Amino acid sequence: MKQIPLTELVAMKGQAFAAKALGVSPAAISKAIAAERNISVTCNQDGTFEAHELKSFPAQTTPKKSAA
């Protein structure tokens, strides 16, 4: 097993390959990269791929302003 960032997989194999390997659309790959999401891809020995996102907990969201 080898882990690489999603951006590296796309740079090596292309966006269409990454999308097909992970079972998502090419647009989803593009949006994840544009949003700078921290996604690692595991390349398994049997040739399959898995992706995992590392996110902070609790999520760092900005509070919504109430209409006063």
C-alpha positions as CSV (number, residue, x, y, z in Angstrom):
1,M,0.0,0.0,0.0
2,K,1.2,3.5,-0.8
3,Q,-0.4,6.7,0.2
4,I,-0.2,9.8,-2.0
5,P,-2.1,13.2,-2.0
6,L,-5.0,13.4,-4.5
7,T,-3.2,16.2,-6.3
8,E,-0.2,13.9,-6.9
9,L,-2.4,11.1,-8.3
10,V,-4.1,13.6,-10.7
11,A,-0.7,14.9,-11.8
12,M,0.6,11.4,-12.5
13,K,-2.4,9.7,-14.0
14,G,-4.9,12.4,-14.9
15,Q,-8.2,13.6,-13.5
16,A,-10.3,11.1,-15.5
17,F,-8.3,8.2,-14.2
18,A,-8.5,9.4,-10.6
19,A,-12.3,9.9,-10.9
20,K,-12.9,6.5,-12.3
21,A,-10.6,4.8,-9.8
22,L,-12.4,6.5,-6.8
23,G,-15.9,6.1,-8.2
24,V,-16.7,9.8,-8.5
25,S,-17.1,12.3,-11.3
26,P,-14.2,14.3,-12.8
27,A,-16.0,17.4,-11.5
28,A,-15.9,16.1,-8.0
29,I,-12.1,15.7,-8.3
30,S,-11.8,19.2,-9.7
31,K,-13.8,20.7,-6.9
32,A,-11.9,18.9,-4.2
33,I,-8.6,20.1,-5.6
34,A,-9.9,23.7,-6.1
35,A,-11.1,23.7,-2.5
36,E,-7.7,22.5,-1.4
37,R,-9.2,19.6,0.6
38,N,-6.7,17.4,2.4
39,I,-7.4,14.1,0.6
40,S,-5.0,11.1,0.7
41,V,-5.3,8.3,-1.8
42,T,-4.2,4.8,-0.9
43,C,-3.0,2.6,-3.8
44,N,-3.7,-1.0,-2.7
45,Q,-1.6,-3.9,-3.9
46,D,-4.6,-5.3,-5.8
47,G,-4.7,-2.2,-8.0
48,T,-7.7,-0.6,-6.2
49,F,-7.7,2.9,-4.8
50,E,-9.3,4.4,-1.6
51,A,-9.5,8.0,-0.6
52,H,-9.7,9.5,2.8
53,E,-10.0,13.2,3.9
54,L,-8.4,14.6,7.0
55,K,-10.5,17.2,8.6
56,S,-10.3,19.0,11.9
57,F,-12.8,18.2,14.7
58,P,-14.9,19.9,15.5
59,A,-15.3,21.5,12.1
60,Q,-14.1,25.1,11.9
61,T,-17.2,26.8,10.7
62,T,-18.0,30.5,10.8
63,P,-21.0,31.3,12.9
64,K,-24.0,32.5,10.9
65,K,-25.2,36.0,11.5
66,S,-28.7,36.3,12.7
67,A,-31.1,38.8,11.1
68,A,-31.8,41.4,13.8
